[in-house]
């Protein structure tokens, strides 16, 4: 068994949906559309596939008030985002360029 991660970057988007009246959740803040956008963008850039970048849905990541949230492994870097431009910046800077996006980091 290898100590190396299978993917260069494994990206998890919280898509948790809470019942009305419960605390805030990422699903109500556009996380599903952002996850779909990220998946499409990664494919457009030719970064998807074994050993490359994997975009996954996740249940609650327990950072609800800071959401919507995405976490990138193996670095364990947490981000929040507002729109697809933020997602593109995370992809271009962090995944492609290897640089943390400080303004979106939580």
C-alpha positions, 0 to 999 in steps of 0.5 A: 500500500502506498503512502501517496494519495491516489489523487493529486487533489481530492476536492469535497463540496459540502452539499448538506441540506437541512430542514427549514428552521434549522441552522444555515446549510451549504445547499441553501447557498448554491453549493450544488451549482458550484460543485457542478461548475467545478467538475465541468471546469476541471474536465475542461482543463483536462485535470480529471481522471485517475491520479489527477483531480477528483471533485466529490459531494460531501455531507455536512462538514460542520462549518455551516456558518462559514459556508458554503464550504469546500475542502481540498486534500491532501493539503486540508485547505478549507475555502468558502465561496460566493460564486463561480468566479470564486470557484475558478480562482480556487481552481486556477490558483490552488489546484493549477498554480499551487497557491492558497487563495487567502481571501477565501480561506477559512 
